[in-house]
Amino acid sequence: MQMKKRDLEPSDATYTALFNVCAESPWKDSALQSALKLRQQLQARNFQLNLKTYHALLKMAAMCADLRMCLDVFKEIVQKGHAVTERTFSLLLMGCIQDKKTGFRYALQVWRQMLSLGLQPSQHGYNLLLGAARDCGLGDPEVASALLLRPREETVLLQPLEGGFRARRRAQAREGDGMSVRLDVEALERQLFLEPSQVLEGRLEPQEARGPSKAQPEVETKTEPDHMVALTSLAPEPSPRGPETNLLTLGAVSPAVVSFGTVTTPADRLALMGGPEGFLGKMAEHGLRPNIKTLTLLAEVVEPGSPAESSLLTVLDMHQVEADVTFFNTLMRKKSKLGDLEGAKALLPLLAKRGILPNLQTFCNLAIGCHRPGDGLRLLADMKKCQMTPNTHIYSTLINAALKRLDYTYLIDILKDMRQNRVPVNEVVIRQLEFAAQYPPSFDRYKEKNTYLEKIDGFRAYYKQWLKVMPAEETPHPWQKFRTKPKGNQDAITEADVDRGLGGR
C-alpha cells in the first residue's frame, strides 16, 4: 500500500521478498492465503516471475502448504522455461519433510531425480536428507519397496539431454514439446503419490505420461557455472549393479534387500543411506565435506549407544569441523535417554577441553538422566555453583522423574528450589503437579490408614501454598524465534529449524 501511495512500481525483488516473508511467517495459514492471493494477482496481470521469485514461492509452499503445492509450483517453473537448479530440488526436499508419515521416501525419490539430471548436490541438500531421516517415515512399505528397490530405468522419469543453443531451438520449434516436459513432471508427481492398489496392479510408471510418439524433445542442458538443467522425457542409461545398499545412488540396490518392512527408526532410515560412513562417503564423492550441522544431525539419527555414535567425535576431528555446544548436547541427550547419566557427564570435560561453555540445554539434557533424587538435587547444586539458574524445562524434567517414582519428598524439594530461584511456572508444569496432587479413584480416608496417601496430603498442602506465590510464564511472541542468536549457539533455534524444515542455507 505504501508503494502505491508513493507511486512506486514493485519489482521482481519486491515479490521475492513478499513470498519469503510469507514462508518465514509463524502464522502459516494466513501466510498461505496471502501468498496465494498475491500469486493470483500476478497471474491475472500475466506477470512473468524470474527463477529467484519462483524459488521464494516454492519455499512458501514448502513451509506453509505441502508437497503437492510444491510440485504445482515446480511444474509452473518448468512450463515457463526456467532451468531448474539444485536450489529448486532443495526446496522440494523441504516440502517432503513436511509429510511426517512418508516424507523420507519422497525425499529419496526427489533426490534421485535431481541426480538423474546431473545436478551437483549441496551440503545443505545432504543436511535436508538427514532431517528427513530424523523426522519422517517411509510410508507404505510395499509402495516404498516398489519405487526404491526397482532398477533405475523403471523409476527415473526425468533426464537431461546433451546439446546447446541449436538443440534448444529445435526443441522449441517442435509442436507440443512443452507438453511432453509438463507430462513428465506430472509423471513424477504420480509416482511420488502412488497408491498401494496401484503397486498391486503393477502401475509403477504411468505410461500415458510418455506420450504416443517415441520421438523425444531435445532441451538445452546447462551445467556451468551454476549447475542448471532443463527437464526432458528421455529414458536413462542402465546403471551397473552395485553391491552396496545405499539409496542415495542411482545404481541398483543389492538384491539382498527385498523390502522395507522393518524400517521404523531414524537409525534404520540412515542405514538405507549407507549408514554414517556411506552417507559421508557419498558427500565426499560430490566433493563435499560435512559441517557441524551435518554431524549434529548424524548424532541425532545414529543408533543410540552404537559404535557409530562414539565415532562421531573422531569424524569431527578428521574433517576439522569446529564443534559447538549443540553437537555435544545432542550426544548428552541420547546418553541420558538411555539412562547413562555418567556417560553423559563424561562429555563435559570434552567441552571444556575445546573451550565450549555448557548452556541451559546442556543441563536440561543431563536432567533427563537424573532418575534418582540424589542425581537431580546434585544437578541443581552444580548449576548454582556455575551461577546458572535452572529454567522451567529443567524443573519439568526433574518433576517428571519424581512422578514416575511417586516420590513426594523429592517433588517438594524440587518445588522449593524452583520457588527459591523464582522460576515461572508454565502449563506443562501445572498439569504435572495437578496430576501428582490427585487422589487414587478408590481412595477412602475413613476406611484405613495409608502412609502413601498421607504423603499426597502433605504434598497437596505445600503445593497449594506454593502456587500462590509463584510467577507465571508469559507466552513468547511468535516472532521470538526469529531474533538474532549468538553465533555458535544453535540450541535456541532448534525448534525453529524443525518447524521450518531446516530451511536456512
C-alpha positions in Angstrom: 0.0 0.0 0.0 2.8 2.4 0.9 4.4 1.8 -2.5 1.2 2.6 -4.3 0.8 5.8 -2.4 4.3 6.8 -3.4 3.6 5.8 -7.0 6.4 3.2 -6.9 6.3 0.2 -9.2 7.0 -3.2 -7.5 9.9 -5.2 -9.0 10.9 -8.8 -9.1 12.8 -8.3 -5.8 9.6 -6.9 -4.2 7.7 -10.1 -5.0 10.6 -12.3 -4.0 10.7 -10.6 -0.6 6.9 -10.8 -0.1 6.9 -14.6 -0.8 9.9 -15.0 1.5 8.1 -13.1 4.3 5.1 -15.5 3.9 7.5 -18.5 4.0 9.0 -17.3 7.3 5.7 -16.3 9.0 4.8 -18.2 12.2 1.1 -17.9 11.1 1.2 -20.4 8.3 -2.5 -20.4 7.3 -2.8 -16.7 6.9 0.6 -16.5 5.2 -0.5 -19.2 2.7 -3.7 -17.2 1.9 -1.7 -14.0 1.5 0.8 -15.7 -0.8 -2.0 -17.4 -2.9 -3.7 -14.0 -3.3 -0.5 -12.4 -4.5 0.1 -15.2 -6.9 -3.3 -14.9 -8.4 -2.9 -11.1 -8.8 0.4 -11.7 -10.6 -1.2 -14.4 -12.9 -4.1 -12.0 -13.7 -1.6 -9.4 -14.8 0.4 -12.0 -16.7 3.5 -11.0 -14.8 6.4 -13.3 -15.6 8.3 -14.4 -12.5 12.0 -14.9 -12.6 13.6 -18.1 -11.1 14.6 -16.4 -7.8 11.0 -15.3 -7.3 9.7 -18.8 -8.2 12.1 -20.2 -5.6 10.6 -17.9 -2.9 7.2 -19.1 -3.9 8.4 -22.7 -3.8 9.8 -22.1 -0.3 6.5 -20.6 0.8 4.7 -23.8 -0.5 7.2 -26.0 1.4 6.8 -24.1 4.6 3.1 -23.2 4.6 1.4 -25.9 2.5 2.6 -29.4 1.4 4.5 -31.3 -1.3 1.6 -31.3 -3.7 1.6 -27.5 -3.9 5.4 -27.6 -4.2 5.0 -29.8 -7.3 2.4 -27.4 -8.7 4.9 -24.6 -8.5 7.6 -26.9 -9.8 5.5 -27.7 -12.9 4.9 -24.0 -13.5 8.7 -23.3 -13.3 9.3 -25.9 -16.0 6.4 -24.7 -18.1 7.7 -21.2 -18.1 11.0 -22.4 -19.5 13.2 -21.9 -16.4 16.2 -24.2 -16.0 15.8 -25.9 -12.6 18.8 -25.9 -10.2 20.0 -27.7 -7.1 18.3 -25.0 -5.1 14.9 -25.9 -6.7 15.3 -29.5 -5.6 16.4 -28.5 -2.1 13.2 -26.6 -1.7 11.3 -29.7 -2.9 13.1 -31.6 -0.2 11.9 -29.1 2.3 8.4 -29.8 1.1 9.0 -33.6 1.5 9.9 -33.1 5.2 6.5 -31.6 5.9 5.0 -35.0 5.5 6.0 -36.9 8.6 4.5 -40.2 7.5 6.0 -40.6 4.1 8.5 -37.7 3.8 11.6 -39.8 3.8 10.5 -41.9 0.8 9.5 -38.7 -1.0 12.9 -37.2 -0.2 14.8 -40.2 -1.7 12.7 -40.0 -4.9 13.3 -36.3 -5.3 17.0 -36.8 -4.6 17.3 -39.5 -7.3 15.5 -37.3 -9.8 18.0 -34.5 -9.0 20.9 -36.8 -9.5 19.5 -38.1 -12.8 19.5 -34.5 -14.1 23.2 -34.3 -13.5 22.8 -31.6 -10.8 25.5 -31.3 -8.1 24.1 -31.8 -4.6 25.0 -29.3 -1.9 25.9 -29.6 1.7 22.5 -28.1 2.5 20.8 -30.8 0.4 22.5 -33.6 2.3 21.5 -32.0 5.6 17.9 -32.0 4.4 18.1 -35.7 3.8 19.3 -36.2 7.4 16.4 -34.1 8.5 14.0 -36.3 6.6 15.6 -39.4 8.1 15.2 -38.0 11.6 11.6 -36.6 11.3 9.8 -38.6 8.6 8.7 -42.2 7.9 8.9 -44.3 4.8 5.2 -44.6 4.3 3.6 -47.8 3.0 6.4 -50.4 2.9 5.1 -52.1 -0.3 5.0 -48.8 -2.2 8.4 -47.8 -0.9 9.8 -51.2 -1.9 8.3 -51.0 -5.4 9.6 -47.5 -6.0 13.0 -47.6 -4.3 14.2 -51.1 -5.0 13.3 -51.2 -8.7 16.1 -50.9 -11.3 16.9 -47.3 -12.1 15.5 -47.3 -15.6 12.0 -48.1 -14.3 11.7 -45.3 -11.8 13.8 -42.3 -13.1 11.5 -40.2 -15.2 13.4 -37.0 -16.0 16.7 -36.9 -17.8 18.9 -34.1 -19.3 19.9 -34.2 -22.9 23.3 -33.0 -24.2 23.1 -30.2 -26.6 23.4 -26.5 -26.9 21.6 -23.5 -28.3 20.7 -25.1 -31.6 19.3 -28.1 -29.9 17.2 -25.9 -27.7 15.9 -24.0 -30.8 15.0 -27.3 -32.5 13.1 -28.4 -29.3 11.2 -25.1 -29.2 10.3 -25.5 -32.8 8.6 -28.8 -32.3 4.9 -28.7 -31.8 3.9 -29.9 -28.3 7.4 -30.3 -26.8 6.4 -28.2 -23.8 3.5 -30.6 -23.2 5.9 -33.6 -23.1 8.0 -31.9 -20.4 4.9 -31.0 -18.4 3.6 -34.5 -18.6 7.0 -35.9 -17.4 6.8 -33.7 -14.3 3.2 -34.9 -13.8 4.5 -38.5 -14.1 7.0 -37.7 -11.3 4.1 -36.4 -9.2 2.0 -39.6 -9.8 5.0 -41.7 -8.9 5.5 -39.8 -5.6 1.9 -40.2 -4.6 1.5 -43.8 -5.8 -1.2 -45.7 -4.0 -0.7 -49.3 -2.7 -3.5 -50.5 -5.0 -1.5 -49.2 -8.0 1.5 -51.2 -6.9 -0.6 -54.4 -6.8 -1.8 -53.6 -10.3 1.8 -53.1 -11.5 1.2 -49.5 -12.4 4.6 -48.3 -11.3 5.3 -45.9 -14.1 2.4 -44.1 -15.8 2.8 -44.9 -19.5 0.4 -42.2 -20.6 2.9 -39.6 -19.4 5.4 -40.7 -22.1 3.2 -39.5 -25.0 2.2 -41.5 -28.1 5.4 -40.9 -30.0 8.9 -42.3 -29.3 10.4 -39.1 -30.5 11.9 -37.2 -27.6 12.3 -33.4 -27.3 15.8 -32.0 -27.0 16.3 -29.5 -24.3 19.4 -27.5 -23.5 21.4 -28.7 -20.6 23.4 -26.1 -18.8 25.9 -27.3 -16.2 28.2 -24.3 -15.8 28.7 -22.2 -13.9 25.6 -22.7 -11.7 24.7 -26.3 -12.5 21.4 -25.5 -14.2 19.5 -28.1 -16.2 16.2 -28.4 -18.0 13.9 -31.4 -18.0 13.1 -33.8 -20.7 11.4 -37.3 -21.0 14.5 -39.3 -22.2 14.8 -42.8 -20.9 18.0 -43.2 -18.8 21.0 -45.4 -19.5 21.0 -48.6 -17.5 23.2 -48.5 -14.4 25.7 -51.1 -13.4 24.5 -53.2 -10.4 26.3 -52.1 -7.3 27.0 -54.2 -4.2 26.1 -51.6 -1.6 22.8 -50.8 -0.1 22.7 -47.1 -0.4 19.5 -45.5 -1.8 21.3 -42.2 -2.5 22.9 -43.7 -5.5 21.4 -44.2 -9.0 22.9 -47.7 -9.1 20.8 -50.7 -8.5 20.2 -51.8 -4.9 21.6 -55.0 -3.6 19.3 -58.0 -4.4 19.6 -59.0 -0.8 17.3 -56.0 0.1 13.8 -57.1 -0.7 11.5 -54.9 1.4 11.4 -52.1 3.9 9.1 -53.7 6.4 11.5 -53.3 9.3 12.4 -49.6 8.7 10.9 -47.8 11.7 13.6 -45.7 13.4 15.8 -42.9 12.3 18.8 -45.2 12.5 17.0 -47.7 10.2 16.5 -44.9 7.7 20.1 -43.8 8.0 21.1 -47.4 7.2 19.2 -47.1 3.9 21.6 -44.3 3.0 24.7 -46.4 3.7 24.9 -45.5 7.5 27.2 -42.7 8.7 30.1 -44.0 6.7 28.2 -44.5 3.5 26.4 -41.1 3.8 29.7 -39.2 4.4 31.2 -41.2 1.5 28.5 -40.0 -0.9 29.2 -36.4 0.2 32.9 -36.9 -0.5 32.1 -38.3 -4.0 30.4 -34.9 -4.7 33.4 -33.0 -3.3 31.6 -32.0 -0.1 32.6 -32.1 3.5 30.2 -32.2 6.5 29.7 -29.1 8.6 28.7 -29.0 12.2 25.0 -29.2 11.3 25.6 -32.4 9.3 27.4 -34.0 12.2 24.8 -32.9 14.7 22.1 -34.3 12.6 24.1 -37.6 12.3 24.3 -37.6 16.1 20.6 -37.4 16.2 19.9 -40.3 13.8 22.6 -42.8 14.5 21.7 -45.8 16.7 21.9 -44.7 20.4 24.8 -46.2 22.2 26.3 -47.7 19.0 30.0 -47.6 17.9 28.9 -45.2 15.1 27.7 -42.7 17.7 31.0 -42.9 19.6 33.0 -42.5 16.3 31.4 -39.1 15.6 34.0 -37.3 17.7 36.7 -38.9 15.5 34.8 -37.8 12.4 34.6 -34.3 13.8 38.4 -34.1 14.2 39.1 -35.9 10.9 37.2 -33.3 8.9 38.5 -30.5 11.1 35.0 -29.3 11.9 34.7 -26.9 14.8 32.4 -28.4 17.4 29.7 -26.4 19.2 27.7 -26.9 22.3 24.7 -28.2 20.3 26.7 -31.1 18.9 27.7 -32.2 22.4 24.2 -31.5 23.8 22.8 -33.9 21.2 25.2 -36.7 22.4 24.4 -36.0 26.0 20.7 -36.2 25.4 20.9 -39.6 23.7 23.0 -41.0 26.5 20.7 -39.6 29.2 17.7 -41.1 27.4 19.4 -44.5 27.6 19.8 -44.0 31.4 23.6 -43.5 31.0 24.0 -40.3 33.2 27.6 -41.0 33.9 28.3 -41.3 30.1 26.6 -38.0 29.5 28.6 -36.3 32.3 31.8 -37.7 30.8 31.3 -35.4 27.8 31.6 -32.3 30.0 35.4 -32.4 30.2 35.5 -32.7 26.3 33.5 -29.4 26.2 36.0 -27.7 28.5 38.9 -29.1 26.5 37.5 -27.4 23.4 36.8 -24.2 25.1 33.0 -24.7 24.9 30.8 -23.5 27.7 27.7 -25.5 28.7 24.4 -23.8 28.4 20.9 -24.4 29.9 20.2 -27.0 27.3 23.2 -29.0 28.5 21.8 -29.2 32.0 18.3 -29.9 30.6 19.8 -32.9 28.8 21.6 -34.1 31.9 18.3 -33.8 33.8 16.8 -36.4 31.6 19.2 -38.9 33.0 18.5 -37.9 36.7 16.2 -40.7 37.7 17.3 -40.7 41.4 16.6 -37.9 43.9 20.3 -37.5 44.6 21.2 -37.0 41.0 18.5 -34.3 40.5 19.4 -32.4 43.6 23.1 -32.6 42.7 22.4 -31.2 39.3 20.6 -28.2 40.8 23.5 -27.7 43.2 26.0 -27.9 40.3 24.1 -25.3 38.4 24.2 -23.0 41.4 28.0 -23.4 41.5 28.1 -22.4 37.8 25.9 -19.4 38.6 23.3 -20.6 36.3 19.6 -20.5 37.1 17.6 -23.6 36.0 14.8 -22.9 33.6 11.3 -24.3 33.6 12.2 -27.2 31.2 14.8 -28.5 33.7 12.4 -28.4 36.6 9.7 -30.0 34.5 12.1 -32.9 33.6 13.0 -33.4 37.2 9.4 -33.3 38.2 8.6 -36.0 35.7 11.2 -38.3 37.2 9.8 -37.7 40.7 6.3 -38.5 39.5 7.4 -41.8 38.0 8.9 -42.8 41.3 5.9 -41.4 43.3 8.5 -39.7 45.4 6.6 -36.8 47.0 9.5 -35.8 49.3 11.7 -35.3 46.3 8.9 -33.5 44.5 8.6 -31.0 47.3 12.4 -30.4 47.3 12.2 -29.6 43.6 9.4 -27.1 44.1 11.3 -25.5 47.0 14.3 -24.9 44.7 12.1 -23.6 42.0 10.5 -21.2 44.4 13.9 -20.0 45.7 15.0 -19.2 42.1 11.7 -17.6 41.3 11.4 -19.6 38.1 8.0 -19.0 36.5 5.7 -22.0 36.0 4.0 -22.9 32.7 1.1 -25.0 31.7 3.1 -28.2 31.4 4.4 -27.9 35.0 0.9 -27.1 36.2 -0.5 -30.2 34.5 2.3 -32.4 36.0 1.6 -31.1 39.5 -2.1 -31.3 39.3 -1.7 -35.0 38.3 0.6 -35.5 41.3 -2.0 -33.9 43.6 -4.8 -36.3 42.6 -6.0 -39.0 45.0 -6.5 -42.5 43.6 -10.1 -43.1 42.4 -10.7 -45.7 45.1 -9.3 -43.6 48.0 -11.3 -43.6 51.2 -9.6 -41.8 54.0 -12.0 -43.1 56.6 -11.6 -46.8 55.7 -8.0 -47.4 56.6 -4.7 -45.6 57.3 -2.4 -45.3 54.2 1.1 -43.8 54.6 1.3 -43.2 50.8 -1.9 -41.2 50.8 -0.7 -39.2 53.8 2.3 -38.2 51.6 -0.1 -36.9 49.0 -1.9 -34.9 51.6 1.5 -33.3 52.6 2.3 -32.5 49.0 -1.2 -31.1 48.3 -0.8 -28.7 51.3 2.6 -27.5 50.2 1.6 -27.3 46.5 -1.5 -25.1 47.3 0.7 -22.5 49.2 3.5 -22.8 46.6 1.2 -22.0 43.7 0.0 -18.7 45.3 3.5 -17.2 45.4 4.9 -18.5 42.1 5.1 -16.3 39.0 3.6 -17.5 35.7 5.5 -17.8 32.5 4.4 -15.5 29.7 3.7 -17.0 26.3 6.6 -16.0 24.0 5.7 -13.9 20.9 5.7 -16.0 17.7 8.5 -13.7 16.3 10.8 -14.5 19.2 12.4 -17.5 17.5 13.5 -15.2 14.6 15.5 -12.9 16.7 19.3 -12.9 16.2 21.0 -15.5 18.2 24.6 -15.5 19.5 26.9 -17.2 17.0 27.9 -20.8 17.9 24.8 -21.5 20.0 22.2 -23.3 17.9 20.2 -24.7 20.7 17.9 -21.7 20.8 16.8 -22.2 17.2 16.5 -26.0 17.2 12.7 -25.9 17.3 12.5 -23.2 14.7 14.7 -25.3 12.4 12.4 -28.3 12.8 9.3 -26.3 12.2 10.8 -24.6 9.1 12.1 -27.9 7.6 15.8 -27.0 8.1 15.1 -24.2 5.8 18.1 -22.0 6.3 21.1 -22.2 4.0 
